[in-house]
């Protein structure tokens, strides 16, 4: 089992920057890259993993999380999950997010925490 706390990730809606590159011959290519906030979040997740001395989970797992947002705005939980799961993978907590087979997520709509916080528990199944 792995338990950790992390800050709220950037929204899944704004985690990538997209631009269109014009190439010779009139063809266009879409270029997508992580925005700076997402890159910082991934680095922070790696730091939590290294500090905790955790071992990477390489088998099916269940993820339970309790989300305390930074303010009372309405949030789509799926936008939080995608960036969080990518951060858990890039941080080293799990080998790949396709290994997550069960998800339980709850947003605390009554309380807030400065900057937002997510409490995460990962268990092998």
PEQUIQUI-V188404 format. One record per pair of residues at least 6 apart in sequence whose ideal C-beta (glycine too) atoms are under 6 Angstrom apart, sorted by sequence separation. I is the first residue (numbers start at 1). J is the second residue. D is the distance in whole Angstrom. If there is no record, write none. Layout:
BEGIN
<<I/J/D> <I/J/D>>
END
This chain:
BEGIN
<<22/28/6> <23/29/6> <88/94/5> <89/96/6> <20/28/5> <21/29/5> <89/97/5> <20/30/6> <21/31/5> <19/31/5> <85/97/4> <18/32/5> <16/32/5> <17/33/6> <17/35/5> <15/38/4> <10/37/4> <10/38/5> <77/105/6> <9/41/5> <56/92/5> <57/94/5> <58/95/5> <63/100/5> <61/99/6> <56/95/6> <60/99/6> <61/100/6> <62/102/4> <63/103/5> <64/104/4> <65/105/5> <66/106/5> <67/107/5> <68/108/5> <60/101/5> <71/112/6> <6/48/6> <45/87/4> <49/91/4> <49/92/4> <68/111/6> <4/48/5> <49/93/6> <42/87/5> <46/91/5> <68/113/4> <70/115/5> <41/87/6> <45/91/3> <70/116/4> <69/116/5> <4/52/6> <42/90/4> <68/117/5> <67/118/5> <2/54/5> <65/118/6> <66/119/5> <65/120/5> <64/121/5> <63/122/5> <61/122/5> <62/123/5> <61/124/5> <62/125/5> <59/124/6> <60/125/5> <13/79/6> <12/79/4> <11/79/5> <15/83/5> <12/82/4> <12/83/5> <9/83/4> <9/84/5> <9/87/6> <7/115/6> <8/116/3> <5/117/6> <6/118/5> <5/119/5> <4/120/6> <3/121/5> <2/122/4> <1/123/5>>
END
